[in-house]
Amino acid sequence: MNLRNLMMWGVVVLLVLGLYNLFQNPGSIAGKTEMPFSTFLTEVDKGNVVSVDIRGSELSGNFRDGKGFKTYSPNYPNLVEKLSAKGVSITAGLEKKRDLRCGE
């Protein structure tokens, strides 16, 4: 086996490992696990949420253990007050626009 073939097989192995890791946990996107809003509220009440980024109705953030999460918020008028009362760091911005042509 020459060096070129060995390098090609190395690339193939790395691609297979990358795809395996990508599809290992489909609920996790970029290290953020999707969760129901009710679970999110429970974690806030327990004091496990450190930070939240609010983009329209989409919430994402981090727990005390460093793991990320994302969820969808229904109309919940006291959410910011609840997060502030628990000492959660809050950032907010415009809702991310979705490109319907790409399915995102």
N, CA, C and O of each residue as an XYZ file, in Angstrom:
416
protein
N       0.841     -1.170      0.000
C       0.000      0.000      0.000
C       0.891      1.240      0.000
O       1.781      1.374      0.840
N       0.652      2.122     -0.924
C       1.485      3.317     -0.965
C       0.909      4.411     -0.070
O      -0.177      4.257      0.489
N       1.631      5.495      0.059
C       1.256      6.591      0.964
C      -0.065      7.232      0.564
O      -0.857      7.597      1.433
N      -0.316      7.375     -0.724
C      -1.552      7.995     -1.191
C      -2.775      7.169     -0.771
O      -3.769      7.731     -0.313
N      -2.710      5.875     -0.919
C      -3.820      5.016     -0.504
C      -4.037      5.068      1.007
O      -5.172      5.097      1.483
N      -2.948      5.079      1.738
C      -3.034      5.155      3.194
C      -3.701      6.457      3.632
O      -4.538      6.456      4.535
N      -3.334      7.559      2.997
C      -3.946      8.854      3.330
C      -5.424      8.863      2.960
O      -6.241      9.412      3.700
N      -5.779      8.264      1.826
C      -7.171      8.211      1.411
C      -8.000      7.421      2.432
O      -9.095      7.853      2.793
N      -7.507      6.293      2.896
C      -8.220      5.502      3.890
C      -8.318      6.248      5.222
O      -9.309      6.114      5.939
N      -7.308      7.017      5.545
C      -7.356      7.826      6.759
C      -8.466      8.858      6.693
O      -9.181      9.072      7.672
N      -8.613      9.500      5.538
C      -9.686     10.477      5.351
C     -11.048      9.794      5.421
O     -11.975     10.331      6.029
N     -11.180      8.627      4.812
C     -12.445      7.889      4.845
C     -12.808      7.536      6.288
O     -13.963      7.691      6.685
N     -11.859      7.075      7.061
C     -12.113      6.716      8.459
C     -12.547      7.951      9.252
O     -13.484      7.870     10.047
N     -11.886      9.081      9.048
C     -12.258     10.307      9.756
C     -13.665     10.773      9.373
O     -14.416     11.235     10.231
N     -14.022     10.656      8.108
C     -15.371     11.025      7.680
C     -16.427     10.126      8.303
O     -17.475     10.598      8.743
N     -16.147      8.829      8.339
C     -17.096      7.891      8.950
C     -17.262      8.204     10.436
O     -18.385      8.201     10.939
N     -16.182      8.470     11.136
C     -16.268      8.818     12.562
C     -17.042     10.116     12.763
O     -17.842     10.227     13.692
N     -16.806     11.087     11.901
C     -17.525     12.353     11.992
C     -19.017     12.177     11.776
O     -19.820     12.750     12.513
N     -19.397     11.398     10.784
C     -20.818     11.140     10.535
C     -21.453     10.366     11.677
O     -22.596     10.633     12.051
N     -20.727      9.415     12.231
C     -21.233      8.660     13.367
C     -21.546      9.602     14.532
O     -22.618      9.519     15.132
N     -20.619     10.485     14.845
C     -20.820     11.432     15.943
C     -21.961     12.396     15.650
O     -22.698     12.774     16.560
N     -22.114     12.794     14.405
C     -23.162     13.724     14.026
C     -24.545     13.120     14.237
O     -25.452     13.798     14.720
N     -24.712     11.843     13.876
C     -26.013     11.212     13.979
C     -26.216     10.432     15.273
O     -27.269      9.822     15.459
N     -25.249     10.437     16.154
C     -25.352      9.705     17.411
C     -26.475     10.259     18.280
O     -27.210      9.488     18.898
N     -26.621     11.583     18.339
C     -27.638     12.213     19.165
C     -28.393     13.240     18.334
O     -28.035     14.417     18.356
N     -29.433     12.831     17.597
C     -30.126     13.760     16.709
C     -30.853     14.881     17.430
O     -31.137     15.903     16.807
N     -31.170     14.743     18.716
C     -31.835     15.803     19.458
C     -30.899     16.917     19.856
O     -31.345     17.977     20.296
N     -29.646     16.699     19.712
C     -28.651     17.684     20.111
C     -28.098     18.384     18.883
O     -27.572     17.745     17.971
N     -28.221     19.697     18.870
C     -27.722     20.485     17.751
C     -26.681     21.438     18.304
O     -26.968     22.259     19.176
N     -25.468     21.317     17.785
C     -24.360     22.163     18.222
C     -24.206     22.116     19.732
O     -23.917     23.134     20.360
N     -24.393     20.959     20.310
C     -24.206     20.790     21.742
C     -25.373     21.263     22.577
O     -25.278     21.254     23.804
N     -26.447     21.667     21.981
C     -27.606     22.141     22.718
C     -28.739     21.140     22.567
O     -29.173     20.846     21.454
N     -29.210     20.625     23.677
C     -30.270     19.627     23.689
C     -31.629     20.316     23.699
O     -31.868     21.227     24.492
N     -32.516     19.873     22.813
C     -33.876     20.425     22.807
C     -34.652     19.836     23.971
O     -34.522     18.652     24.284
N     -35.470     20.682     24.617
C     -36.254     20.227     25.757
C     -37.614     20.916     25.763
O     -37.773     21.997     25.194
N     -38.589     20.288     26.404
C     -39.903     20.931     26.545
C     -39.798     22.191     27.411
O     -38.934     22.284     28.282
N     -40.678     23.146     27.163
C     -40.666     24.398     27.920
C     -40.918     24.141     29.402
O     -40.335     24.812     30.253
N     -41.775     23.182     29.714
C     -42.066     22.879     31.119
C     -40.822     22.374     31.854
O     -40.618     22.692     33.025
N     -39.996     21.591     31.166
C     -38.738     21.118     31.760
C     -37.802     22.291     31.997
O     -37.135     22.367     33.029
N     -37.757     23.200     31.041
C     -36.944     24.414     31.186
C     -37.357     25.188     32.433
O     -36.501     25.604     33.214
N     -38.672     25.387     32.630
C     -39.149     26.125     33.800
C     -38.784     25.413     35.099
O     -38.441     26.058     36.090
N     -38.857     24.090     35.093
C     -38.461     23.310     36.273
C     -36.989     23.517     36.592
O     -36.619     23.685     37.754
N     -36.142     23.505     35.555
C     -34.708     23.711     35.754
C     -34.414     25.131     36.249
O     -33.496     25.329     37.045
N     -35.184     26.116     35.785
C     -35.030     27.489     36.283
C     -35.373     27.530     37.764
O     -34.637     28.118     38.556
N     -36.480     26.914     38.141
C     -36.892     26.895     39.552
C     -35.863     26.211     40.439
O     -35.677     26.612     41.588
N     -35.192     25.185     39.925
C     -34.163     24.477     40.692
C     -32.864     25.270     40.776
O     -31.981     24.921     41.559
N     -32.732     26.332     39.983
C     -31.508     27.132     39.978
C     -30.416     26.549     39.099
O     -29.245     26.898     39.255
N     -30.780     25.665     38.177
C     -29.788     25.015     37.322
C     -29.447     25.796     36.049
O     -28.488     25.451     35.359
N     -30.212     26.838     35.729
C     -29.986     27.605     34.509
C     -29.101     28.808     34.825
O     -29.391     29.585     35.735
N     -28.009     28.951     34.054
C     -27.062     30.048     34.272
C     -27.329     31.206     33.329
O     -27.306     32.366     33.740
N     -27.585     30.892     32.052
C     -27.774     31.951     31.065
C     -28.838     31.554     30.048
O     -29.034     30.374     29.756
N     -29.522     32.572     29.514
C     -30.554     32.367     28.498
C     -30.411     33.454     27.440
O     -30.224     34.629     27.755
N     -30.503     33.042     26.185
C     -30.529     33.966     25.051
C     -31.920     33.865     24.444
O     -32.340     32.786     24.027
N     -32.633     34.979     24.394
C     -34.009     35.003     23.896
C     -34.003     35.611     22.506
O     -33.597     36.758     22.322
N     -34.452     34.840     21.532
C     -34.565     35.296     20.135
C     -35.995     35.033     19.692
O     -36.308     33.953     19.190
N     -36.860     36.022     19.879
C     -38.278     35.817     19.584
C     -38.838     34.794     20.556
O     -38.790     34.994     21.769
N     -39.368     33.702     20.029
C     -39.910     32.633     20.875
C     -38.902     31.523     21.126
O     -39.194     30.572     21.851
N     -37.713     31.636     20.532
C     -36.690     30.607     20.711
C     -35.765     30.983     21.860
O     -35.227     32.089     21.910
N     -35.592     30.043     22.777
C     -34.707     30.236     23.924
C     -33.553     29.249     23.826
O     -33.747     28.086     23.473
N     -32.364     29.717     24.140
C     -31.223     28.814     24.240
C     -30.359     29.316     25.382
O     -30.447     30.478     25.779
N     -29.527     28.431     25.907
C     -28.692     28.846     27.024
C     -27.878     27.702     27.574
O     -27.678     26.680     26.917
N     -27.405     27.896     28.808
C     -26.525     26.921     29.443
C     -26.965     26.627     30.865
O     -27.485     27.486     31.577
N     -26.735     25.369     31.254
C     -26.966     24.942     32.632
C     -25.686     25.131     33.442
O     -24.626     25.421     32.887
N     -25.794     24.966     34.739
C     -24.625     25.091     35.634
C     -23.534     24.076     35.289
O     -22.350     24.352     35.482
N     -23.923     22.906     34.781
C     -22.931     21.883     34.456
C     -22.255     22.121     33.104
O     -21.432     21.314     32.672
N     -22.600     23.231     32.435
C     -21.958     23.580     31.170
C     -22.684     23.069     29.935
O     -22.336     23.451     28.818
N     -23.677     22.221     30.111
C     -24.432     21.700     28.967
C     -25.365     22.779     28.438
O     -25.852     23.627     29.186
N     -25.602     22.726     27.129
C     -26.475     23.696     26.495
C     -27.872     23.145     26.293
O     -28.085     21.933     26.323
N     -28.826     24.048     26.085
C     -30.206     23.648     25.819
C     -30.834     24.639     24.850
O     -30.341     25.751     24.663
N     -31.924     24.212     24.245
C     -32.773     25.119     23.488
C     -34.203     24.660     23.619
O     -34.480     23.467     23.745
N     -35.112     25.619     23.587
C     -36.527     25.332     23.718
C     -37.321     26.438     23.048
O     -36.759     27.452     22.633
N     -38.613     26.245     22.944
C     -39.522     27.213     22.359
C     -40.443     27.720     23.464
O     -41.023     26.931     24.211
N     -40.572     29.035     23.562
C     -41.395     29.626     24.608
C     -42.749     30.045     24.064
O     -42.824     30.788     23.086
N     -43.820     29.574     24.691
C     -45.134     30.117     24.338
C     -45.235     31.532     24.908
O     -44.270     32.034     25.485
N     -46.353     32.159     24.757
C     -46.540     33.493     25.325
C     -46.515     33.376     26.848
O     -47.491     32.942     27.460
N     -45.402     33.763     27.448
C     -45.203     33.648     28.898
C     -44.736     35.015     29.400
O     -43.533     35.273     29.452
N     -45.678     35.894     29.771
C     -45.334     37.292     30.060
C     -44.348     37.509     31.203
O     -43.629     38.508     31.192
N     -44.287     36.627     32.173
C     -43.422     36.838     33.338
C     -42.086     36.107     33.231
O     -41.394     35.942     34.236
N     -41.719     35.673     32.046
C     -40.502     34.877     31.893
C     -39.255     35.654     32.307
O     -38.427     35.132     33.054
N     -39.108     36.889     31.835
C     -37.912     37.674     32.149
C     -37.825     37.927     33.653
O     -36.743     37.848     34.235
N     -38.949     38.228     34.274
C     -38.954     38.459     35.719
C     -38.560     37.199     36.478
O     -37.809     37.261     37.451
N     -39.073     36.053     36.026
C     -38.754     34.779     36.676
C     -37.262     34.477     36.557
O     -36.626     34.064     37.527
N     -36.703     34.689     35.351
C     -35.273     34.440     35.140
C     -34.429     35.390     35.983
O     -33.443     34.973     36.592
N     -34.811     36.660     36.019
C     -34.061     37.645     36.815
C     -34.085     37.300     38.294
O     -33.071     37.429     38.980
N     -35.234     36.863     38.787
C     -35.366     36.510     40.198
C     -34.451     35.346     40.572
O     -34.020     35.243     41.720
N     -34.154     34.477     39.619
C     -33.283     33.323     39.875
C     -31.819     33.625     39.560
O     -30.970     32.740     39.661
N     -31.516     34.874     39.177
C     -30.122     35.258     38.917
C     -29.581     34.767     37.587
O     -28.369     34.623     37.425
N     -30.463     34.508     36.634
C     -30.051     34.020     35.318
C     -29.589     35.199     34.468
O     -30.244     36.241     34.433
N     -28.465     35.032     33.788
C     -27.964     36.041     32.861
C     -28.813     35.982     31.588
O     -28.953     34.923     30.977
N     -29.380     37.135     31.191
C     -30.307     37.174     30.063
C     -29.746     38.047     28.952
O     -29.333     39.183     29.185
N     -29.737     37.500     27.737
C     -29.461     38.299     26.540
C     -30.653     38.115     25.614
O     -31.352     37.104     25.670
N     -30.870     39.109     24.762
C     -32.004     39.039     23.845
C     -31.625     39.690     22.528
O     -30.709     40.510     22.460
N     -32.338     39.313     21.495
C     -32.090     39.890     20.184
C     -33.238     39.594     19.252
O     -34.254     39.019     19.642
N     -33.057     39.997     18.023
C     -34.081     39.762     17.014
C     -34.206     38.274     16.724
O     -33.244     37.514     16.834
N     -35.416     37.884     16.353
C     -35.660     36.491     15.994
C     -34.875     36.148     14.735
O     -34.807     36.940     13.796
N     -34.286     34.964     14.728
C     -33.531     34.519     13.560
C     -34.495     34.246     12.419
O     -35.504     33.563     12.593
N     -34.173     34.787     11.245
C     -35.006     34.540     10.079
C     -34.642     33.189      9.487
O     -33.474     32.801      9.448
N     -35.660     32.487      9.031
C     -35.431     31.167      8.436
C     -35.511     31.284      6.926
O     -36.392     31.958      6.390
N     -34.592     30.629      6.249
C     -34.584     30.597      4.793
C     -35.370     29.379      4.362
O     -34.902     28.251      4.518
N     -36.564     29.590      3.819
C     -37.426     28.476      3.444
C     -36.882     27.692      2.267
O     -37.240     26.529      2.084
N     -36.020     28.309      1.462
C     -35.448     27.600      0.322
C     -34.499     26.501      0.763
O     -34.375     25.481      0.084
N     -33.832     26.692      1.884
C     -32.854     25.712      2.358
C     -33.447     24.772      3.404
O     -32.781     23.828      3.828
N     -34.677     25.013      3.823
C     -35.295     24.148      4.819
C     -34.806     24.396      6.214
O     -34.956     23.529      7.075
N     -34.220     25.555      6.478
C     -33.715     25.861      7.814
C     -34.728     26.652      8.596
O     -34.480     27.004      9.749
